[in-house]
Amino acid sequence: MLRAHPEIHTSELKEINFFNRDHIKIIRERVGRHYTDLVSTEREYEALFTDPKARFNGDFNPTYIYSLDAPGRIYDYNKNARIIISIREPVSYLRSTHFQNLYNLAEDEEDLLRALALEEKRKSGEEIPELCALPFFLYYSELIRYQKYIENYLKHFPSNQIKIILFDEILDNKLAVYKDLLGFIGVQDIDFIPPEPDRNPSHALRFQFLRKLVLHPGIKKTLMKVIPEKLMPLGVKISHKLFKKETQKPPLSQAAVEQLKSLFQPEVLLLDQYLAEKGLITVDLAKLWGY
């Protein structure tokens, strides 16, 4: 929704991965000679943000929160940057992430609990699917250590430049969250009403063999070379239409949910206390999320 505001410009290319060079280093090592950068220099990066009417440029990337390099690199690039971090109840988040990994063929274990049990093996380099370019995103229990990753940003940016938004609040009243974010960013027109965003339902993969072919590093590199940059967003939309089929996530029993909540409770309590001490939230996360 922020992309729709006339004072905010974002690149048509999503998840540019310019600041998380630590992730890119790992991907290069796994993909080898077939790897290619979308953007590798500051000049190329800035060429993506060319709207003269925009007062703010937005680089929205859900992987930056997990990068050790990104906070410092963002600060070095723009010490006045506004950092927006969205967090979600851990079990719900991991169900969604695991399902997305399956769609991207980065995961081959369809059962979330069994995927969690594989974590230690995967940290040792075992049981990693061929098309998984960044194995960190299979370390599911690491992904919900929100406090650690937010702290990395607070080492560089003051708390008044960091905004924590809760997925629950977006579901409850997305327009109120939107206006709050506009005020945080500092736009002049905070009364702008954005169009209703497209639905983003749960989806599974169809035509797996064809998608596996398209995602093969060598073929993917060739496609990125022959498709003009300005047509890449269209290519992504076509890919989604072709390979996505709307479906529900596999059910997770209440016993499994309670088991995971018990496992993740220390992280939630740590996050709750930390964010409250920093003045970044005013709600009781443990109570809100049922921990």
Stockholm file with secondary structure:
# STOCKHOLM 1.0

chainA/1-291         MLRAHPEIHTSELKEINFFNRDHIKIIRERVGRHYTDLVSTEREYEALFTDPKARFNGDFNPTYIYSLDAPGRIYDYNKNARIIISIREPVSYLRSTHFQNLYNLAEDEEDLLRALALEEKRKSGEEIPELCALPFFLYYSELIRYQKYIENYLKHFPSNQIKIILFDEILDNKLAVYKDLLGFIGVQDIDFIPPEPDRNPSHALRFQFLRKLVLHPGIKKTLMKVIPEKLMPLGVKISHKLFKKETQKPPLSQAAVEQLKSLFQPEVLLLDQYLAEKGLITVDLAKLWGY
#=GR chainA/1-291 SS CGGGSTTEEECSSCCCCSSCHHHHHHHHHHHGGGCCCSCCSHHHHHTTCCCTTCSEEECCCTTGGGCSSHHHHHHHHCTTCCEEEEECCHHHHHHHHHHHHHHTTSCCCCCHHHHHHTHHHHHTTCSCCTTCSCGGGGCHHHHTCHHHHHHHHHTTSCGGGEEEEEHHHHHHHHHHHHHHHHHHHTCSCTTCCCCCCCCCCCEEECSHHHHHHHHSHHHHHHHHHHSCGGGHHHHHHHHHHHHEEECCCCCCCHHHHHHHHHHHHHHHHHHHHHHHHTTSCCSCHHHHHTC
#=GC SS_cons         CGGGSTTEEECSSCCCCSSCHHHHHHHHHHHGGGCCCSCCSHHHHHTTCCCTTCSEEECCCTTGGGCSSHHHHHHHHCTTCCEEEEECCHHHHHHHHHHHHHHTTSCCCCCHHHHHHTHHHHHTTCSCCTTCSCGGGGCHHHHTCHHHHHHHHHTTSCGGGEEEEEHHHHHHHHHHHHHHHHHHHTCSCTTCCCCCCCCCCCEEECSHHHHHHHHSHHHHHHHHHHSCGGGHHHHHHHHHHHHEEECCCCCCCHHHHHHHHHHHHHHHHHHHHHHHHTTSCCSCHHHHHTC
//
